[in-house]
Amino acid sequence: MSNIRKGTITSFYYGAEEAANDPCTVAMNGTSIAVTYYDPYAEKDVTYKGNARGAGHYEVARDDGEGQGTFHCFENSEFIEGYWTEGGEGGMWAIKIKKDSPA
């Protein structure tokens, strides 16, 4: 992918008051996206990746098949949002991309 940036992913869990904040990398090229971060529950890096289903709308799946979700963003935005589901749990994502931060 041509545009890889560092960022912070905040994972909100349905029914929980706390959220997890983790560093991440975001790779986008307009037709596809891949977001990688460390999952403390799986004790490994995980990647959600997928293709655009419309301008700025991505349907994604976890690389190990354990989850799925969506990402939504405007062109040249430093914010990406979406939802996720994994093993019967779910929540929302908010990603803040750091400007001028090639991975």
N, C-alpha and C positions, 0 to 999 in steps of 0.2 A: 504494500500500500504506500501511496506517495506522501501522505501527510501524517506523521506520527508525533504526538505531543504528550507531555506529562500532565497529570491532573490529580484531582481528589474526587473519589467516589463516595457519596454518602448513601448508605443503604438503610432505608426505613422498613421496619417489619410491621405488618398489620397486627394490631392488638398489643404492640409494645410501645413503651414510652421512650425508650432509648434508640439511638441510631448509631450505626458504625461508620467511621470515617477512615478511609484507607487510600494510600497513594495508588495511582493507576496509570496505565498508558492507553491512549486512544489513537487508533489508526483509522483514517477515513480517506476515501478517494472520490466521494460523490455517489458511487453506486454500491459501496459496501462499507462496513464498519467492523472493527474488532476492539473490544475493551478488555484489558487484562489487569487483574488485581489479585492480591493474596487473600485467599479464603481461610480464615483461622479455623473454621469448623472442619474443612477438608484437609487442612494443614498443607496446602499447596497453592500455586498460582493457578487461576482459572481464567478462561477466555470465553466471553460471549461474542459471537460473530454472526453476521448475516448480511443480507442484501436489502437495498432500498425497495420499498413497496410503493413509493411515491416520493416526491421531493422532500427530503429531511425526515422521512419515516422509515425506520428499519425494523424488520422482524428478525430476532436473534435467537440463537440456541447456544447453550454451554458446550464447550468442546468435548466434555466427557459424557454428554447426553443427559446430565442430571438436572437441567433447568432450561427454561425458555423465557422470552420476554420481548420487550420493544424498547427502542430508543427514538427520541424525537428531538430535532434541533432545526434552527434556521441556519442558512448559509452564513459562514464566517462568525457564527455565535461562539461564545466561550462557555455556553451552558448546554447540557444535554440532559433530558429527563426521560423517564420511562417506568415500566413496571416489570416485575419478575415473579416467577413461580419456581419453586424447587421442592420436591418431595412433600407436597401438601402444604407448604408454607408459601407466603407471598409478601410482596411489598412494593415499594417504589424506589427508584434511583434518582439521584441528582448528581450530576458530574460537573465540576468546574474545571475547565481546561486552563492551564497556565499559559499566558501569552509568551511567545518567544522561548518556548521550552522544549526544543527537540529532544526526543527520548534517546 
